[in-house]
Each structure stands twice: as structure tokens, then as C-alpha cells.
Amino acid sequence: MIPMVAVALVLATAGPAFARKPPKGGGGGGSSPTGYDVAYPQCGSALPSSPLFGIVGVNNGIVYSANPCLVAQYQWATTSTTTAGAKVSFYANTANPGTASTHWPSGQTINGRSCDGTLNAACSYGYGWNAAADSFTDAARAAGTTAAATSPWWLDVETANSWQSNTDLNNADIQGGLDYLASQRVPSAGIYTNRTSFQSIMGSTTSFATYPSWVPGATSLTGAQSNCSASITGGHVVYAQYPSGGFDGDYPCP
């Protein structure tokens, strides 16, 4: 994992990349009334049968790392039963480790922003853009370019990864990731975060209120339904996450 840079909080309620293992034996029978998100912690585990929809983590917990089970988990997500929305979505980890990262850009002009390799907004934007590009490439390799480009995407913004204390730099980084996905003409790109992460990483910005929101933190289906009106970024809440049978269930908000 990338060393912590400035924000060193670990969420009590972790996001879709958290390492909760499902029970051995895995999914049950029949069509599920809910969707699920899965990622590298579920590698090798039986997943819920006939999910309503599937959200698949592209990374192995951190940016610039591929989920080793991405192919199998994507294939599982394609068995989703929904007829009212996307069967498959992808989510990518995010971070802003600064110049300590070997992936920090230098001498690049990315979407009109010139990065000189120092810790500034232009280079933070470039790092976010390049990290999203790397995740998109991983998804395209696993599922095909068409699937990667025609599926909704989410950026997982959590304090468990490395961030700067300057929230303006972090917001530039997140914007870079969203703009890269938009450049690939994905149908939608949104943000997964909880209130602790939002405040620590993104501050009080309202810049992301036009983007869809995926809200964690509920402990039950009823709580998830209530969270449909509890946007953290200000954007329309599309999914609310809650525990469901040892997995992360995701309730589709009306």
C-alpha cells in the first residue's frame, strides 16, 4: 500500500475496497433483490447468485494496481438480472500521494494543464487523470474496451489511501480522474465517499454536486433507504451501501 502522506485516518466503515470476506460457501440461490459490490478481498470466494446488479473494483486496493480477480468478477457481474439500469459498473481507487510517488507526473500537459513535477494543482490533476487512465486500461483488458467505455464508473475516495492536507490539491486530483472518464465518454462517473472522508480529503467544496453519489455507512436495508436522501457530495444518490449476507449490498435509490 502507498505510504500515508497527510491524511492518516482509516474509516470505521470502510468503502467498497474494504477487506470484508464473505462467508465460505458464498451466494445463495435465486435472484437477489439487491446489487452488490465486490473487489480483490472477495477473490476466490463464491459470490451471490443472480445479483440485481454488480459493481466491480478494478484495483487491488490502491491506484496503479489491478484486481487479480477482475476478469472473473466482471463475468459474475454480467449475470445480473436488472432490467432498469446498468448490469455492471466499475469503481477505481483514488489517492494523492504527491511527489513521493513514482507515478507523479512531470513535464506533461494534461487536458490543458502543464505539470512541472512539483506538488501543485496541475500535477495533482494530472496524477488523478493518469490513475483513472490506468484503471480504465485494466478494466478494458479484463472486460473489453467497449464494456469499459459503456459502463458507469465510480471513484472511491477514502482516507485509507494517501492524500494531501491541502484539500484543493485533492479536489484537483479527483477532478482529473472524473475528467479522464468523461474523455472516454463513459455514461456516468460519480463519487463513492463517506462524510469523514469527504471532510478530510475534499473539505467543504461543492464542486462535485453535479456528479452522482454512492453513499456507504448504513447498517441495514432500512438505513440504506434513508441514505438515499443523505448525499455527502451534494450529488444525486444513486446507490446506498449496506451489509447483506456477508457482502456489501447496494440499494438502488429511486
C-alpha positions as protocol buffer text, in pm:
chain_id: "A"
residue {
  index: 1
  type: MET
  ca { x: 0 y: 0 z: 0 }
}
residue {
  index: 2
  type: ILE
  ca { x: 119 y: 353 z: -73 }
}
residue {
  index: 3
  type: PRO
  ca { x: 250 y: 516 z: 248 }
}
residue {
  index: 4
  type: MET
  ca { x: 21 y: 770 z: 410 }
}
residue {
  index: 5
  type: VAL
  ca { x: 114 y: 1127 z: 321 }
}
residue {
  index: 6
  type: ALA
  ca { x: -109 y: 1363 z: 509 }
}
residue {
  index: 7
  type: VAL
  ca { x: -441 y: 1205 z: 596 }
}
residue {
  index: 8
  type: ALA
  ca { x: -386 y: 902 z: 815 }
}
residue {
  index: 9
  type: LEU
  ca { x: -740 y: 817 z: 920 }
}
residue {
  index: 10
  type: VAL
  ca { x: -880 y: 472 z: 847 }
}
residue {
  index: 11
  type: LEU
  ca { x: -1256 y: 456 z: 816 }
}
residue {
  index: 12
  type: ALA
  ca { x: -1451 y: 267 z: 1075 }
}
residue {
  index: 13
  type: THR
  ca { x: -1698 y: 199 z: 796 }
}
residue {
  index: 14
  type: ALA
  ca { x: -1475 y: 130 z: 502 }
}
residue {
  index: 15
  type: GLY
  ca { x: -1568 y: 172 z: 139 }
}
residue {
  index: 16
  type: PRO
  ca { x: -1612 y: -70 z: -143 }
}
residue {
  index: 17
  type: ALA
  ca { x: -1243 y: -159 z: -132 }
}
residue {
  index: 18
  type: PHE
  ca { x: -1260 y: -282 z: 226 }
}
residue {
  index: 19
  type: ALA
  ca { x: -1140 y: -628 z: 315 }
}
residue {
  index: 20
  type: ARG
  ca { x: -1459 y: -785 z: 447 }
}
residue {
  index: 21
  type: LYS
  ca { x: -1455 y: -1151 z: 347 }
}
residue {
  index: 22
  type: PRO
  ca { x: -1783 y: -1325 z: 265 }
}
residue {
  index: 23
  type: PRO
  ca { x: -1869 y: -1649 z: 441 }
}
residue {
  index: 24
  type: LYS
  ca { x: -1724 y: -1962 z: 287 }
}
residue {
  index: 25
  type: GLY
  ca { x: -1973 y: -2124 z: 59 }
}
residue {
  index: 26
  type: GLY
  ca { x: -2078 y: -1792 z: -86 }
}
residue {
  index: 27
  type: GLY
  ca { x: -2401 y: -1699 z: -253 }
}
residue {
  index: 28
  type: GLY
  ca { x: -2746 y: -1835 z: -219 }
}
residue {
  index: 29
  type: GLY
  ca { x: -2997 y: -1942 z: -478 }
}
residue {
  index: 30
  type: GLY
  ca { x: -3249 y: -1744 z: -675 }
}
residue {
  index: 31
  type: SER
  ca { x: -3247 y: -1389 z: -797 }
}
residue {
  index: 32
  type: SER
  ca { x: -3121 y: -1134 z: -546 }
}
residue {
  index: 33
  type: PRO
  ca { x: -3333 y: -827 z: -467 }
}
residue {
  index: 34
  type: THR
  ca { x: -3022 y: -613 z: -428 }
}
residue {
  index: 35
  type: GLY
  ca { x: -2698 y: -531 z: -605 }
}
residue {
  index: 36
  type: TYR
  ca { x: -2351 y: -597 z: -468 }
}
residue {
  index: 37
  type: ASP
  ca { x: -2004 y: -452 z: -498 }
}
residue {
  index: 38
  type: VAL
  ca { x: -1707 y: -685 z: -499 }
}
residue {
  index: 39
  type: ALA
  ca { x: -1332 y: -648 z: -536 }
}
residue {
  index: 40
  type: TYR
  ca { x: -998 y: -808 z: -453 }
}
residue {
  index: 41
  type: PRO
  ca { x: -1096 y: -916 z: -96 }
}
residue {
  index: 42
  type: GLN
  ca { x: -1355 y: -1149 z: -250 }
}
residue {
  index: 43
  type: CYS
  ca { x: -1103 y: -1323 z: -476 }
}
residue {
  index: 44
  type: GLY
  ca { x: -1165 y: -1697 z: -471 }
}
residue {
  index: 45
  type: SER
  ca { x: -1497 y: -1666 z: -285 }
}
residue {
  index: 46
  type: ALA
  ca { x: -1834 y: -1775 z: -418 }
}
residue {
  index: 47
  type: LEU
  ca { x: -2036 y: -1464 z: -494 }
}
residue {
  index: 48
  type: PRO
  ca { x: -2413 y: -1406 z: -460 }
}
residue {
  index: 49
  type: SER
  ca { x: -2620 y: -1577 z: -725 }
}
residue {
  index: 50
  type: SER
  ca { x: -2813 y: -1366 z: -977 }
}
residue {
  index: 51
  type: PRO
  ca { x: -2741 y: -1023 z: -827 }
}
residue {
  index: 52
  type: LEU
  ca { x: -2966 y: -736 z: -924 }
}
residue {
  index: 53
  type: PHE
  ca { x: -2652 y: -558 z: -1047 }
}
residue {
  index: 54
  type: GLY
  ca { x: -2278 y: -576 z: -984 }
}
residue {
  index: 55
  type: ILE
  ca { x: -2019 y: -307 z: -912 }
}
residue {
  index: 56
  type: VAL
  ca { x: -1665 y: -437 z: -960 }
}
residue {
  index: 57
  type: GLY
  ca { x: -1350 y: -289 z: -808 }
}
residue {
  index: 58
  type: VAL
  ca { x: -1081 y: -252 z: -1073 }
}
residue {
  index: 59
  type: ASN
  ca { x: -784 y: -211 z: -839 }
}
residue {
  index: 60
  type: ASN
  ca { x: -604 y: -423 z: -584 }
}
residue {
  index: 61
  type: GLY
  ca { x: -679 y: -174 z: -306 }
}
residue {
  index: 62
  type: ILE
  ca { x: -459 y: 110 z: -431 }
}
residue {
  index: 63
  type: VAL
  ca { x: -410 y: 303 z: -753 }
}
residue {
  index: 64
  type: TYR
  ca { x: -183 y: 161 z: -1024 }
}
residue {
  index: 65
  type: SER
  ca { x: -263 y: -195 z: -923 }
}
residue {
  index: 66
  type: ALA
  ca { x: -504 y: -435 z: -1091 }
}
residue {
  index: 67
  type: ASN
  ca { x: -753 y: -654 z: -907 }
}
residue {
  index: 68
  type: PRO
  ca { x: -623 y: -1007 z: -981 }
}
residue {
  index: 69
  type: CYS
  ca { x: -980 y: -1139 z: -998 }
}
residue {
  index: 70
  type: LEU
  ca { x: -1115 y: -866 z: -1223 }
}
residue {
  index: 71
  type: VAL
  ca { x: -1194 y: -1097 z: -1515 }
}
residue {
  index: 72
  type: ALA
  ca { x: -1389 y: -1346 z: -1303 }
}
residue {
  index: 73
  type: GLN
  ca { x: -1570 y: -1078 z: -1106 }
}
residue {
  index: 74
  type: TYR
  ca { x: -1668 y: -893 z: -1421 }
}
residue {
  index: 75
  type: GLN
  ca { x: -1811 y: -1215 z: -1561 }
}
residue {
  index: 76
  type: TRP
  ca { x: -2007 y: -1261 z: -1238 }
}
residue {
  index: 77
  type: ALA
  ca { x: -2146 y: -907 z: -1267 }
}
residue {
  index: 78
  type: THR
  ca { x: -2272 y: -980 z: -1619 }
}
residue {
  index: 79
  type: THR
  ca { x: -2511 y: -1237 z: -1469 }
}
residue {
  index: 80
  type: SER
  ca { x: -2704 y: -951 z: -1306 }
}
residue {
  index: 81
  type: THR
  ca { x: -3079 y: -952 z: -1354 }
}
residue {
  index: 82
  type: THR
  ca { x: -3171 y: -584 z: -1360 }
}
residue {
  index: 83
  type: THR
  ca { x: -3374 y: -452 z: -1650 }
}
residue {
  index: 84
  type: ALA
  ca { x: -3394 y: -97 z: -1515 }
}
residue {
  index: 85
  type: GLY
  ca { x: -3029 y: 8 z: -1507 }
}
residue {
  index: 86
  type: ALA
  ca { x: -2669 y: -96 z: -1564 }
}
residue {
  index: 87
  type: LYS
  ca { x: -2592 y: -461 z: -1500 }
}
residue {
  index: 88
  type: VAL
  ca { x: -2222 y: -381 z: -1449 }
}
residue {
  index: 89
  type: SER
  ca { x: -2041 y: -78 z: -1310 }
}
residue {
  index: 90
  type: PHE
  ca { x: -1673 y: -31 z: -1225 }
}
residue {
  index: 91
  type: TYR
  ca { x: -1508 y: 154 z: -941 }
}
residue {
  index: 92
  type: ALA
  ca { x: -1148 y: 272 z: -910 }
}
residue {
  index: 93
  type: ASN
  ca { x: -938 y: 365 z: -610 }
}
residue {
  index: 94
  type: THR
  ca { x: -802 y: 718 z: -584 }
}
residue {
  index: 95
  type: ALA
  ca { x: -518 y: 888 z: -395 }
}
residue {
  index: 96
  type: ASN
  ca { x: -290 y: 1191 z: -399 }
}
residue {
  index: 97
  type: PRO
  ca { x: 48 y: 1078 z: -262 }
}
residue {
  index: 98
  type: GLY
  ca { x: 236 y: 1374 z: -406 }
}
residue {
  index: 99
  type: THR
  ca { x: 594 y: 1372 z: -532 }
}
residue {
  index: 100
  type: ALA
  ca { x: 679 y: 1065 z: -321 }
}
residue {
  index: 101
  type: SER
  ca { x: 501 y: 852 z: -580 }
}
residue {
  index: 102
  type: THR
  ca { x: 695 y: 706 z: -872 }
}
residue {
  index: 103
  type: HIS
  ca { x: 383 y: 777 z: -1079 }
}
residue {
  index: 104
  type: TRP
  ca { x: 384 y: 1150 z: -1006 }
}
residue {
  index: 105
  type: PRO
  ca { x: 370 y: 1331 z: -1342 }
}
residue {
  index: 106
  type: SER
  ca { x: 638 y: 1569 z: -1464 }
}
residue {
  index: 107
  type: GLY
  ca { x: 680 y: 1754 z: -1791 }
}
residue {
  index: 108
  type: GLN
  ca { x: 329 y: 1665 z: -1904 }
}
residue {
  index: 109
  type: THR
  ca { x: 46 y: 1881 z: -2027 }
}
residue {
  index: 110
  type: ILE
  ca { x: -274 y: 1702 z: -1939 }
}
residue {
  index: 111
  type: ASN
  ca { x: -607 y: 1839 z: -2057 }
}
residue {
  index: 112
  type: GLY
  ca { x: -454 y: 2185 z: -2086 }
}
residue {
  index: 113
  type: ARG
  ca { x: -276 y: 2180 z: -1750 }
}
residue {
  index: 114
  type: SER
  ca { x: 105 y: 2186 z: -1753 }
}
residue {
  index: 115
  type: CYS
  ca { x: 273 y: 1985 z: -1478 }
}
residue {
  index: 116
  type: ASP
  ca { x: 633 y: 2068 z: -1383 }
}
residue {
  index: 117
  type: GLY
  ca { x: 668 y: 1778 z: -1139 }
}
residue {
  index: 118
  type: THR
  ca { x: 613 y: 1977 z: -820 }
}
residue {
  index: 119
  type: LEU
  ca { x: 332 y: 1943 z: -569 }
}
residue {
  index: 120
  type: ASN
  ca { x: 67 y: 2172 z: -716 }
}
residue {
  index: 121
  type: ALA
  ca { x: -286 y: 2165 z: -854 }
}
residue {
  index: 122
  type: ALA
  ca { x: -183 y: 2097 z: -1215 }
}
residue {
  index: 123
  type: CYS
  ca { x: 26 y: 1794 z: -1122 }
}
residue {
  index: 124
  type: SER
  ca { x: -240 y: 1669 z: -879 }
}
residue {
  index: 125
  type: TYR
  ca { x: -492 y: 1692 z: -1162 }
}
residue {
  index: 126
  type: GLY
  ca { x: -251 y: 1501 z: -1387 }
}
residue {
  index: 127
  type: TYR
  ca { x: -198 y: 1232 z: -1126 }
}
residue {
  index: 128
  type: GLY
  ca { x: -572 y: 1179 z: -1093 }
}
residue {
  index: 129
  type: TRP
  ca { x: -615 y: 1175 z: -1471 }
}
residue {
  index: 130
  type: ASN
  ca { x: -334 y: 923 z: -1521 }
}
residue {
  index: 131
  type: ALA
  ca { x: -451 y: 699 z: -1236 }
}
residue {
  index: 132
  type: ALA
  ca { x: -801 y: 685 z: -1383 }
}
residue {
  index: 133
  type: ALA
  ca { x: -649 y: 608 z: -1723 }
}
residue {
  index: 134
  type: ASP
  ca { x: -455 y: 318 z: -1572 }
}
residue {
  index: 135
  type: SER
  ca { x: -770 y: 182 z: -1407 }
}
residue {
  index: 136
  type: PHE
  ca { x: -965 y: 220 z: -1729 }
}
residue {
  index: 137
  type: THR
  ca { x: -695 y: 24 z: -1913 }
}
residue {
  index: 138
  type: ASP
  ca { x: -715 y: -254 z: -1653 }
}
residue {
  index: 139
  type: ALA
  ca { x: -1093 y: -274 z: -1699 }
}
residue {
  index: 140
  type: ALA
  ca { x: -1059 y: -276 z: -2077 }
}
residue {
  index: 141
  type: ARG
  ca { x: -810 y: -563 z: -2061 }
}
residue {
  index: 142
  type: ALA
  ca { x: -1043 y: -765 z: -1840 }
}
residue {
  index: 143
  type: ALA
  ca { x: -1379 y: -684 z: -1996 }
}
residue {
  index: 144
  type: GLY
  ca { x: -1301 y: -532 z: -2334 }
}
residue {
  index: 145
  type: THR
  ca { x: -1279 y: -168 z: -2433 }
}
residue {
  index: 146
  type: THR
  ca { x: -1647 y: -147 z: -2523 }
}
residue {
  index: 147
  type: ALA
  ca { x: -1756 y: -274 z: -2180 }
}
residue {
  index: 148
  type: ALA
  ca { x: -1518 y: -36 z: -2002 }
}
residue {
  index: 149
  type: ALA
  ca { x: -1645 y: 260 z: -2204 }
}
residue {
  index: 150
  type: THR
  ca { x: -2017 y: 181 z: -2182 }
}
residue {
  index: 151
  type: SER
  ca { x: -2037 y: 104 z: -1809 }
}
residue {
  index: 152
  type: PRO
  ca { x: -2089 y: 359 z: -1531 }
}
residue {
  index: 153
  type: TRP
  ca { x: -1779 y: 437 z: -1322 }
}
residue {
  index: 154
  type: TRP
  ca { x: -1721 y: 540 z: -962 }
}
residue {
  index: 155
  type: LEU
  ca { x: -1417 y: 694 z: -794 }
}
residue {
  index: 156
  type: ASP
  ca { x: -1361 y: 552 z: -446 }
}
residue {
  index: 157
  type: VAL
  ca { x: -1244 y: 844 z: -229 }
}
residue {
  index: 158
  type: GLU
  ca { x: -1136 y: 720 z: 115 }
}
residue {
  index: 159
  type: THR
  ca { x: -893 y: 822 z: 388 }
}
residue {
  index: 160
  type: ALA
  ca { x: -742 y: 471 z: 383 }
}
residue {
  index: 161
  type: ASN
  ca { x: -531 y: 585 z: 87 }
}
residue {
  index: 162
  type: SER
  ca { x: -273 y: 866 z: 69 }
}
residue {
  index: 163
  type: TRP
  ca { x: -382 y: 1230 z: 48 }
}
residue {
  index: 164
  type: GLN
  ca { x: -252 y: 1581 z: 94 }
}
residue {
  index: 165
  type: SER
  ca { x: -355 y: 1810 z: 380 }
}
residue {
  index: 166
  type: ASN
  ca { x: -438 y: 2075 z: 118 }
}
residue {
  index: 167
  type: THR
  ca { x: -789 y: 1981 z: 7 }
}
residue {
  index: 168
  type: ASP
  ca { x: -761 y: 2199 z: -305 }
}
residue {
  index: 169
  type: LEU
  ca { x: -489 y: 1965 z: -434 }
}
residue {
  index: 170
  type: ASN
  ca { x: -700 y: 1660 z: -356 }
}
residue {
  index: 171
  type: ASN
  ca { x: -1000 y: 1808 z: -532 }
}
residue {
  index: 172
  type: ALA
  ca { x: -786 y: 1878 z: -839 }
}
residue {
  index: 173
  type: ASP
  ca { x: -677 y: 1514 z: -831 }
}
residue {
  index: 174
  type: ILE
  ca { x: -1036 y: 1387 z: -811 }
}
residue {
  index: 175
  type: GLN
  ca { x: -1143 y: 1623 z: -1088 }
}
residue {
  index: 176
  type: GLY
  ca { x: -864 y: 1485 z: -1305 }
}
residue {
  index: 177
  type: GLY
  ca { x: -1000 y: 1133 z: -1261 }
}
residue {
  index: 178
  type: LEU
  ca { x: -1355 y: 1236 z: -1341 }
}
residue {
  index: 179
  type: ASP
  ca { x: -1241 y: 1431 z: -1646 }
}
residue {
  index: 180
  type: TYR
  ca { x: -1044 y: 1136 z: -1780 }
}
residue {
  index: 181
  type: LEU
  ca { x: -1351 y: 913 z: -1756 }
}
residue {
  index: 182
  type: ALA
  ca { x: -1556 y: 1182 z: -1928 }
}
residue {
  index: 183
  type: SER
  ca { x: -1296 y: 1188 z: -2207 }
}
residue {
  index: 184
  type: GLN
  ca { x: -1371 y: 819 z: -2262 }
}
residue {
  index: 185
  type: ARG
  ca { x: -1742 y: 903 z: -2291 }
}
residue {
  index: 186
  type: VAL
  ca { x: -1850 y: 667 z: -2014 }
}
residue {
  index: 187
  type: PRO
  ca { x: -2224 y: 701 z: -1948 }
}
residue {
  index: 188
  type: SER
  ca { x: -2166 y: 840 z: -1598 }
}
residue {
  index: 189
  type: ALA
  ca { x: -1887 y: 893 z: -1346 }
}
residue {
  index: 190
  type: GLY
  ca { x: -1958 y: 950 z: -978 }
}
residue {
  index: 191
  type: ILE
  ca { x: -1804 y: 953 z: -633 }
}
residue {
  index: 192
  type: TYR
  ca { x: -1813 y: 700 z: -351 }
}
residue {
  index: 193
  type: THR
  ca { x: -1722 y: 856 z: -16 }
}
residue {
  index: 194
  type: ASN
  ca { x: -1846 y: 889 z: 340 }
}
residue {
  index: 195
  type: ARG
  ca { x: -1869 y: 1206 z: 544 }
}
residue {
  index: 196
  type: THR
  ca { x: -1539 y: 1155 z: 729 }
}
residue {
  index: 197
  type: SER
  ca { x: -1351 y: 1106 z: 405 }
}
residue {
  index: 198
  type: PHE
  ca { x: -1527 y: 1390 z: 232 }
}
residue {
  index: 199
  type: GLN
  ca { x: -1440 y: 1639 z: 504 }
}
residue {
  index: 200
  type: SER
  ca { x: -1082 y: 1519 z: 546 }
}
residue {
  index: 201
  type: ILE
  ca { x: -996 y: 1487 z: 178 }
}
residue {
  index: 202
  type: MET
  ca { x: -1229 y: 1723 z: -4 }
}
residue {
  index: 203
  type: GLY
  ca { x: -1312 y: 1982 z: 260 }
}
residue {
  index: 204
  type: SER
  ca { x: -1628 y: 2185 z: 216 }
}
residue {
  index: 205
  type: THR
  ca { x: -1624 y: 2201 z: -164 }
}
residue {
  index: 206
  type: THR
  ca { x: -1947 y: 2198 z: -360 }
}
residue {
  index: 207
  type: SER
  ca { x: -1763 y: 2140 z: -688 }
}
residue {
  index: 208
  type: PHE
  ca { x: -1882 y: 1780 z: -717 }
}
residue {
  index: 209
  type: ALA
  ca { x: -2253 y: 1836 z: -657 }
}
residue {
  index: 210
  type: THR
  ca { x: -2326 y: 1772 z: -1025 }
}
residue {
  index: 211
  type: TYR
  ca { x: -2183 y: 1420 z: -1008 }
}
residue {
  index: 212
  type: PRO
  ca { x: -2372 y: 1107 z: -896 }
}
residue {
  index: 213
  type: SER
  ca { x: -2313 y: 993 z: -539 }
}
residue {
  index: 214
  type: TRP
  ca { x: -2276 y: 646 z: -386 }
}
residue {
  index: 215
  type: VAL
  ca { x: -2322 y: 655 z: -9 }
}
residue {
  index: 216
  type: PRO
  ca { x: -2186 y: 399 z: 242 }
}
residue {
  index: 217
  type: GLY
  ca { x: -2243 y: 376 z: 615 }
}
residue {
  index: 218
  type: ALA
  ca { x: -2583 y: 212 z: 661 }
}
residue {
  index: 219
  type: THR
  ca { x: -2606 y: -95 z: 882 }
}
residue {
  index: 220
  type: SER
  ca { x: -2934 y: -223 z: 736 }
}
residue {
  index: 221
  type: LEU
  ca { x: -3151 y: -204 z: 427 }
}
residue {
  index: 222
  type: THR
  ca { x: -3377 y: 45 z: 604 }
}
residue {
  index: 223
  type: GLY
  ca { x: -3077 y: 261 z: 680 }
}
residue {
  index: 224
  type: ALA
  ca { x: -2962 y: 240 z: 319 }
}
residue {
  index: 225
  type: GLN
  ca { x: -3304 y: 351 z: 200 }
}
residue {
  index: 226
  type: SER
  ca { x: -3280 y: 652 z: 434 }
}
residue {
  index: 227
  type: ASN
  ca { x: -2935 y: 734 z: 297 }
}
residue {
  index: 228
  type: CYS
  ca { x: -3086 y: 788 z: -46 }
}
residue {
  index: 229
  type: SER
  ca { x: -3165 y: 1139 z: 73 }
}
residue {
  index: 230
  type: ALA
  ca { x: -2832 y: 1187 z: 253 }
}
residue {
  index: 231
  type: SER
  ca { x: -2591 y: 1290 z: -22 }
}
residue {
  index: 232
  type: ILE
  ca { x: -2241 y: 1369 z: 103 }
}
residue {
  index: 233
  type: THR
  ca { x: -2104 y: 1543 z: -205 }
}
residue {
  index: 234
  type: GLY
  ca { x: -2434 y: 1709 z: -291 }
}
residue {
  index: 235
  type: GLY
  ca { x: -2485 y: 1491 z: -595 }
}
residue {
  index: 236
  type: HIS
  ca { x: -2789 y: 1272 z: -659 }
}
residue {
  index: 237
  type: VAL
  ca { x: -2758 y: 948 z: -460 }
}
residue {
  index: 238
  type: VAL
  ca { x: -2770 y: 653 z: -699 }
}
residue {
  index: 239
  type: TYR
  ca { x: -2671 y: 373 z: -458 }
}
residue {
  index: 240
  type: ALA
  ca { x: -2667 y: 333 z: -80 }
}
residue {
  index: 241
  type: GLN
  ca { x: -2441 y: 60 z: 58 }
}
residue {
  index: 242
  type: TYR
  ca { x: -2529 y: -173 z: 347 }
}
residue {
  index: 243
  type: PRO
  ca { x: -2424 y: -520 z: 477 }
}
residue {
  index: 244
  type: SER
  ca { x: -2613 y: -803 z: 312 }
}
residue {
  index: 245
  type: GLY
  ca { x: -2538 y: -1167 z: 383 }
}
residue {
  index: 246
  type: GLY
  ca { x: -2167 y: -1113 z: 443 }
}
residue {
  index: 247
  type: PHE
  ca { x: -2127 y: -898 z: 134 }
}
residue {
  index: 248
  type: ASP
  ca { x: -2166 y: -532 z: 52 }
}
residue {
  index: 249
  type: GLY
  ca { x: -2520 y: -486 z: -68 }
}
residue {
  index: 250
  type: ASP
  ca { x: -2615 y: -177 z: -267 }
}
residue {
  index: 251
  type: TYR
  ca { x: -2968 y: -43 z: -268 }
}
residue {
  index: 252
  type: PRO
  ca { x: -3064 y: 142 z: -590 }
}
residue {
  index: 253
  type: CYS
  ca { x: -3217 y: 471 z: -486 }
}
residue {
  index: 254
  type: PRO
  ca { x: -3539 y: 580 z: -663 }
}
